[in-house]
Amino acid sequence: MENAKISELYDLNQTIAKDLFEGLTYPWEALPKIEEFIIKIGESLDPAKFEKKGDNIWIAKSATVAPTACLNGPLIIDEEAEIRHCAFIRGKAIIGKNSVVGNSTELKNVVIFNNVQVPHYNYVGDSILGYKSHMGAGSITSNVKSDKTLVVVKDSYDTKETIETGLKKFGAMLGDFVEVGCNSVLNPGTVIGSHSNIYPTSSVRGVVPSNSIFKDKDHVVKKK
């Protein structure tokens, strides 16, 4: 399933978590490793650039954090990131350089690459968001199936392959430069290829190929 591979989705030079993905094929393989990785690299961060604020919480001195934001560790907030009013970071999160976590946005067990925007009323759990990806207002990841069974990644549009992840919690893998329209739901096991766009109010599941426009489940077209 080439469309879902790390090498096809991400520029790993655009995250402080580059080494987290070493030796892995698919990005969701990193989800169980995020907590341990943060704790491992946190103490090695440059004290001239980062300040330890709490139990396994490291915040870049150049980052902006609203006093009303709730921050739980393990957590790394990289340089020039902006954490806005009433953001709720539940822990096990890496926030990339120049990224925006907006008002009433909730994060949990995530890697947010550099220059990502989750700026308005978003929930992002057990997910990885690539460089310069953007989630429109109210768009969310759904990270647990209603029947609580393990998540399977399905490529419904190209190869028809399926991959059993062994994970109960798996939100969405967004490639670099992905645009998600307002009030969309990314169902468990969603993978969106780089440079793809999701129409507003969409319900997305499975693997969306790169350079595509997702209008609905029956209308996924290549960009011209």
C-alpha atoms as one frame of an Amber mdcrd trajectory, in Angstrom:
protein
   0.000   0.000   0.000   2.388   2.658  -1.308   0.036   5.604  -0.743   0.082
   5.000   3.004   3.837   4.698   3.497   5.806   7.238   5.504   8.078   7.856
   2.529   5.077   8.879   0.392   3.353  11.045   2.981   5.986  13.057   4.829
   9.120  15.147   4.618  10.704  13.958   7.851  13.033  16.949   7.894   9.977
  18.985   8.894   9.615  17.588  12.407  11.675  17.342  15.563  10.342  13.767
  15.721  12.231  12.550  12.652  13.951   9.750  14.570  10.593   8.461  15.836
   9.883   7.119  12.351  13.241   5.419  11.846  12.817   1.812  10.737   9.041
   2.106  10.327   7.044   1.609   7.135   3.655   3.079   7.983   3.113   6.173
  10.142   0.586   4.618  12.517   3.361   2.297  13.705   4.723   5.357  15.530
   1.580   5.980  17.610   2.464   3.621  20.505   5.990   5.066  20.609   5.212
   8.790  20.978   5.202   8.969  24.787   8.513   7.152  25.238  10.113   9.188
  22.426   9.188  12.532  24.007  10.619  11.525  27.369  13.785  10.227  25.694
  14.614  13.362  23.689  13.192  15.947  26.057  16.193  16.088  28.367  18.523
  16.464  25.374  16.812  19.583  24.035  18.940  22.735  23.985  18.276  24.632
  27.256  19.070  27.858  25.438  15.986  27.244  23.264  13.708  25.114  25.452
  12.481  25.387  29.004  11.159  22.504  31.071   7.842  23.682  32.477   6.518
  20.630  34.266   6.578  16.857  34.389   7.993  15.929  30.967   6.844  19.197
  29.391   9.315  21.125  27.237   8.317  24.431  25.657  10.443  26.471  23.272
  11.204  29.915  24.664  10.093  31.427  21.355   6.688  29.708  21.476   3.560
  31.585  22.521   1.255  29.865  24.997  -1.979  31.473  26.159  -2.392  31.493
  29.958  -5.755  29.733  29.545  -4.263  26.749  27.671  -4.150  23.421  29.526
  -0.902  21.516  28.959  -0.249  17.942  30.102   2.902  15.946  29.511   4.696
  14.297  27.968   4.756  17.251  25.600   7.152  19.151  23.336   6.191  22.512
  21.857   8.752  23.537  19.255   9.996  26.990  18.295   7.606  29.785  17.259
   4.541  27.584  17.802   1.364  29.275  19.020  -0.974  27.667  21.559  -4.118
  29.782  21.734  -6.880  30.465  24.249  -8.395  27.390  25.910  -6.418  24.842
  23.887  -6.390  21.471  25.670  -3.333  19.269  25.167  -3.954  16.010  27.002
  -0.405  14.716  26.653   1.813  12.578  24.433   2.003  15.408  21.901   4.719
  16.938  19.732   3.847  20.364  18.317   6.064  21.469  15.408   7.720  24.768
  14.633   5.392  27.623  13.631   2.315  25.464  14.202  -0.976  26.793  15.565
  -3.153  24.999  18.099  -6.285  27.086  18.323  -9.087  27.946  20.660 -10.899
  24.942  22.165  -8.727  22.536  20.155  -7.924  19.241  21.881  -4.871  17.101
  21.138  -3.865  13.670  22.419  -1.118  11.260  21.319  -0.185  13.175  18.199
   2.735  14.330  16.117   2.104  17.736  14.575   4.758  18.531  11.961   6.073
  22.061  11.350   3.722  24.786  10.077   0.544  22.823  10.785  -2.695  24.580
  11.658  -5.438  23.140  13.859  -6.816  26.571  14.715 -10.524  26.308  15.570
 -12.515  23.726  17.542 -10.593  20.676  16.340 -10.135  17.306  18.017  -7.006
  15.451  16.939  -6.285  12.153  18.676  -3.924   9.287  17.870  -2.987  11.008
  14.646  -0.049  12.407  12.669  -0.382  15.660  10.726   2.211  16.395   8.029
   4.020  19.594   7.124   1.744  22.553   6.327  -1.415  20.482   6.714  -4.502
  22.371   7.838  -7.738  21.292   9.482 -10.642  23.664   8.913 -12.853  24.891
  11.741 -14.737  22.079  13.463 -13.015  19.244  11.587 -12.063  16.313  13.811
 -10.456  12.908  13.903 -12.563  10.013  15.166 -10.066   7.646  16.751 -12.153
   4.696  18.017 -14.591   2.533  16.044 -18.151   2.386  17.323 -17.872  -1.387
  17.836 -14.491  -0.952  19.585 -12.771  -3.457  17.275  -9.216  -2.975  16.011
  -8.700  -0.511  13.176  -8.044  -1.764   9.646  -6.668   0.576   6.965  -8.476
   0.106   3.656  -7.399   1.454   0.297 -10.800   1.792  -1.332  -9.692   3.909
  -4.283  -6.532   2.360  -5.766  -5.236  -1.088  -4.845  -8.165  -2.293  -2.676
  -5.597  -3.540  -0.157  -6.248  -3.747   3.571  -3.811  -3.638   6.494  -4.627
  -4.762  10.026  -3.009  -2.237  12.375  -3.540  -4.013  15.679  -4.573  -0.647
  17.135  -7.823   0.129  18.917  -7.137   3.865  18.763  -6.128   5.342  15.404
  -7.406   8.676  14.135  -5.941   9.957  10.874  -2.634  10.232   9.060  -2.495
  13.486   7.072   0.283  13.853   4.529   2.126  17.097   3.839   0.068  20.022
   2.479  -3.299  18.369   3.152  -6.337  20.656   3.421  -9.334  19.403   5.400
 -12.577  21.351   4.967 -14.642  22.694   7.855 -16.758  20.294   9.942 -15.349
  17.171   8.311 -14.967  13.887  10.210 -11.911  11.728   9.562 -12.974   8.240
  10.619 -10.666   5.684  12.302  -7.939   4.481   9.960  -8.096   7.415   7.549
  -4.932   8.172   5.558  -4.888  11.253   3.322  -2.119  11.500   0.744  -0.004
  14.620   0.422  -1.349  17.689  -1.418  -4.944  16.405  -1.210  -8.056  18.405
  -0.363 -11.144  17.278   1.541 -14.441  19.045   0.861 -16.182  20.648   3.870
 -18.610  18.479   5.896 -17.107  15.271   4.480 -17.075  11.892   6.234 -13.783
  10.296   5.198 -12.465   6.780   5.708  -9.729   4.674   4.134  -6.796   5.837
   2.053  -7.255   8.948  -0.086  -4.548   9.087  -2.799  -2.110  11.974  -2.978
  -2.913  14.989  -5.166  -6.633  14.229  -4.971  -9.846  16.069  -4.203 -12.268
  14.177  -1.965 -15.803  15.369  -2.747 -17.566  12.341  -1.238 -16.879   8.598
  -1.027 -17.999   8.072  -4.622 -16.238  11.112  -6.053 -12.490  11.239  -5.424
 -10.746  12.903  -8.358  -7.169  13.668  -9.244  -6.092  17.297  -9.253  -5.428
  18.713 -12.703
